[in-house]
Amino acid sequence: MNKIVAVEDLGLKDYKDTWDYQEELFKNIVDTKIKNRREEAGLETPNHFLFVEHP
């Protein structure tokens, strides 16, 4: 189990831009899990903790 967490401070950012970024992060996690199941790759899935303020 991956216990490393990437902490990012996105600062003041538009809601839609932030949503799109989170969707990209989520897609990467899902892709990694799919690869692990298909190929038994054993890759760790990344963890993210985002700080953001919306205008």
Phi and psi in radians as a Rosetta constraint file:
Dihedral C 1 N 2 CA 2 C 2 CIRCULARHARMONIC -1.410 0.35
Dihedral N 2 CA 2 C 2 N 3 CIRCULARHARMONIC 2.093 0.35
Dihedral C 2 N 3 CA 3 C 3 CIRCULARHARMONIC -1.815 0.35
Dihedral N 3 CA 3 C 3 N 4 CIRCULARHARMONIC 0.063 0.35
Dihedral C 3 N 4 CA 4 C 4 CIRCULARHARMONIC -1.458 0.35
Dihedral N 4 CA 4 C 4 N 5 CIRCULARHARMONIC 2.338 0.35
Dihedral C 4 N 5 CA 5 C 5 CIRCULARHARMONIC -2.138 0.35
Dihedral N 5 CA 5 C 5 N 6 CIRCULARHARMONIC 2.199 0.35
Dihedral C 5 N 6 CA 6 C 6 CIRCULARHARMONIC -1.477 0.35
Dihedral N 6 CA 6 C 6 N 7 CIRCULARHARMONIC 2.049 0.35
Dihedral C 6 N 7 CA 7 C 7 CIRCULARHARMONIC -1.750 0.35
Dihedral N 7 CA 7 C 7 N 8 CIRCULARHARMONIC 2.221 0.35
Dihedral C 7 N 8 CA 8 C 8 CIRCULARHARMONIC -2.247 0.35
Dihedral N 8 CA 8 C 8 N 9 CIRCULARHARMONIC 2.314 0.35
Dihedral C 8 N 9 CA 9 C 9 CIRCULARHARMONIC -1.791 0.35
Dihedral N 9 CA 9 C 9 N 10 CIRCULARHARMONIC 1.835 0.35
Dihedral C 9 N 10 CA 10 C 10 CIRCULARHARMONIC -1.450 0.35
Dihedral N 10 CA 10 C 10 N 11 CIRCULARHARMONIC -0.166 0.35
Dihedral C 10 N 11 CA 11 C 11 CIRCULARHARMONIC 1.216 0.35
Dihedral N 11 CA 11 C 11 N 12 CIRCULARHARMONIC -2.570 0.35
Dihedral C 11 N 12 CA 12 C 12 CIRCULARHARMONIC -1.492 0.35
Dihedral N 12 CA 12 C 12 N 13 CIRCULARHARMONIC 2.025 0.35
Dihedral C 12 N 13 CA 13 C 13 CIRCULARHARMONIC -2.518 0.35
Dihedral N 13 CA 13 C 13 N 14 CIRCULARHARMONIC 2.526 0.35
Dihedral C 13 N 14 CA 14 C 14 CIRCULARHARMONIC -1.028 0.35
Dihedral N 14 CA 14 C 14 N 15 CIRCULARHARMONIC 2.519 0.35
Dihedral C 14 N 15 CA 15 C 15 CIRCULARHARMONIC -1.032 0.35
Dihedral N 15 CA 15 C 15 N 16 CIRCULARHARMONIC -0.855 0.35
Dihedral C 15 N 16 CA 16 C 16 CIRCULARHARMONIC -1.098 0.35
Dihedral N 16 CA 16 C 16 N 17 CIRCULARHARMONIC -0.754 0.35
Dihedral C 16 N 17 CA 17 C 17 CIRCULARHARMONIC -1.062 0.35
Dihedral N 17 CA 17 C 17 N 18 CIRCULARHARMONIC -0.715 0.35
Dihedral C 17 N 18 CA 18 C 18 CIRCULARHARMONIC -1.178 0.35
Dihedral N 18 CA 18 C 18 N 19 CIRCULARHARMONIC -0.729 0.35
Dihedral C 18 N 19 CA 19 C 19 CIRCULARHARMONIC -1.033 0.35
Dihedral N 19 CA 19 C 19 N 20 CIRCULARHARMONIC -0.812 0.35
Dihedral C 19 N 20 CA 20 C 20 CIRCULARHARMONIC -1.053 0.35
Dihedral N 20 CA 20 C 20 N 21 CIRCULARHARMONIC -0.703 0.35
Dihedral C 20 N 21 CA 21 C 21 CIRCULARHARMONIC -1.118 0.35
Dihedral N 21 CA 21 C 21 N 22 CIRCULARHARMONIC -0.762 0.35
Dihedral C 21 N 22 CA 22 C 22 CIRCULARHARMONIC -1.128 0.35
Dihedral N 22 CA 22 C 22 N 23 CIRCULARHARMONIC -0.657 0.35
Dihedral C 22 N 23 CA 23 C 23 CIRCULARHARMONIC -1.075 0.35
Dihedral N 23 CA 23 C 23 N 24 CIRCULARHARMONIC -0.703 0.35
Dihedral C 23 N 24 CA 24 C 24 CIRCULARHARMONIC -1.116 0.35
Dihedral N 24 CA 24 C 24 N 25 CIRCULARHARMONIC -0.787 0.35
Dihedral C 24 N 25 CA 25 C 25 CIRCULARHARMONIC -1.062 0.35
Dihedral N 25 CA 25 C 25 N 26 CIRCULARHARMONIC -0.771 0.35
Dihedral C 25 N 26 CA 26 C 26 CIRCULARHARMONIC -1.115 0.35
Dihedral N 26 CA 26 C 26 N 27 CIRCULARHARMONIC -0.737 0.35
Dihedral C 26 N 27 CA 27 C 27 CIRCULARHARMONIC -1.051 0.35
Dihedral N 27 CA 27 C 27 N 28 CIRCULARHARMONIC -0.725 0.35
Dihedral C 27 N 28 CA 28 C 28 CIRCULARHARMONIC -1.089 0.35
Dihedral N 28 CA 28 C 28 N 29 CIRCULARHARMONIC -0.673 0.35
Dihedral C 28 N 29 CA 29 C 29 CIRCULARHARMONIC -1.146 0.35
Dihedral N 29 CA 29 C 29 N 30 CIRCULARHARMONIC -0.806 0.35
Dihedral C 29 N 30 CA 30 C 30 CIRCULARHARMONIC -1.085 0.35
Dihedral N 30 CA 30 C 30 N 31 CIRCULARHARMONIC -0.765 0.35
Dihedral C 30 N 31 CA 31 C 31 CIRCULARHARMONIC -1.046 0.35
Dihedral N 31 CA 31 C 31 N 32 CIRCULARHARMONIC -0.700 0.35
Dihedral C 31 N 32 CA 32 C 32 CIRCULARHARMONIC -1.121 0.35
Dihedral N 32 CA 32 C 32 N 33 CIRCULARHARMONIC -0.745 0.35
Dihedral C 32 N 33 CA 33 C 33 CIRCULARHARMONIC -1.141 0.35
Dihedral N 33 CA 33 C 33 N 34 CIRCULARHARMONIC -0.684 0.35
Dihedral C 33 N 34 CA 34 C 34 CIRCULARHARMONIC -1.108 0.35
Dihedral N 34 CA 34 C 34 N 35 CIRCULARHARMONIC -0.781 0.35
Dihedral C 34 N 35 CA 35 C 35 CIRCULARHARMONIC -1.070 0.35
Dihedral N 35 CA 35 C 35 N 36 CIRCULARHARMONIC -0.728 0.35
Dihedral C 35 N 36 CA 36 C 36 CIRCULARHARMONIC -1.053 0.35
Dihedral N 36 CA 36 C 36 N 37 CIRCULARHARMONIC -0.683 0.35
Dihedral C 36 N 37 CA 37 C 37 CIRCULARHARMONIC -1.289 0.35
Dihedral N 37 CA 37 C 37 N 38 CIRCULARHARMONIC -0.682 0.35
Dihedral C 37 N 38 CA 38 C 38 CIRCULARHARMONIC -1.294 0.35
Dihedral N 38 CA 38 C 38 N 39 CIRCULARHARMONIC -0.722 0.35
Dihedral C 38 N 39 CA 39 C 39 CIRCULARHARMONIC -1.943 0.35
Dihedral N 39 CA 39 C 39 N 40 CIRCULARHARMONIC 0.015 0.35
Dihedral C 39 N 40 CA 40 C 40 CIRCULARHARMONIC 0.864 0.35
Dihedral N 40 CA 40 C 40 N 41 CIRCULARHARMONIC 0.795 0.35
Dihedral C 40 N 41 CA 41 C 41 CIRCULARHARMONIC -1.257 0.35
Dihedral N 41 CA 41 C 41 N 42 CIRCULARHARMONIC -0.539 0.35
Dihedral C 41 N 42 CA 42 C 42 CIRCULARHARMONIC 1.253 0.35
Dihedral N 42 CA 42 C 42 N 43 CIRCULARHARMONIC 0.413 0.35
Dihedral C 42 N 43 CA 43 C 43 CIRCULARHARMONIC -1.290 0.35
Dihedral N 43 CA 43 C 43 N 44 CIRCULARHARMONIC 2.466 0.35
Dihedral C 43 N 44 CA 44 C 44 CIRCULARHARMONIC -1.385 0.35
Dihedral N 44 CA 44 C 44 N 45 CIRCULARHARMONIC 2.476 0.35
Dihedral C 44 N 45 CA 45 C 45 CIRCULARHARMONIC -1.508 0.35
Dihedral N 45 CA 45 C 45 N 46 CIRCULARHARMONIC 2.408 0.35
Dihedral C 45 N 46 CA 46 C 46 CIRCULARHARMONIC -1.299 0.35
Dihedral N 46 CA 46 C 46 N 47 CIRCULARHARMONIC 2.636 0.35
Dihedral C 46 N 47 CA 47 C 47 CIRCULARHARMONIC -2.018 0.35
Dihedral N 47 CA 47 C 47 N 48 CIRCULARHARMONIC 2.458 0.35
Dihedral C 47 N 48 CA 48 C 48 CIRCULARHARMONIC -2.293 0.35
Dihedral N 48 CA 48 C 48 N 49 CIRCULARHARMONIC 2.480 0.35
Dihedral C 48 N 49 CA 49 C 49 CIRCULARHARMONIC -2.275 0.35
Dihedral N 49 CA 49 C 49 N 50 CIRCULARHARMONIC 1.985 0.35
Dihedral C 49 N 50 CA 50 C 50 CIRCULARHARMONIC -1.910 0.35
Dihedral N 50 CA 50 C 50 N 51 CIRCULARHARMONIC 2.336 0.35
Dihedral C 50 N 51 CA 51 C 51 CIRCULARHARMONIC -1.853 0.35
Dihedral N 51 CA 51 C 51 N 52 CIRCULARHARMONIC 2.305 0.35
Dihedral C 51 N 52 CA 52 C 52 CIRCULARHARMONIC -2.687 0.35
Dihedral N 52 CA 52 C 52 N 53 CIRCULARHARMONIC 2.590 0.35
Dihedral C 52 N 53 CA 53 C 53 CIRCULARHARMONIC -2.142 0.35
Dihedral N 53 CA 53 C 53 N 54 CIRCULARHARMONIC 2.280 0.35
Dihedral C 53 N 54 CA 54 C 54 CIRCULARHARMONIC -1.727 0.35
Dihedral N 54 CA 54 C 54 N 55 CIRCULARHARMONIC 2.471 0.35
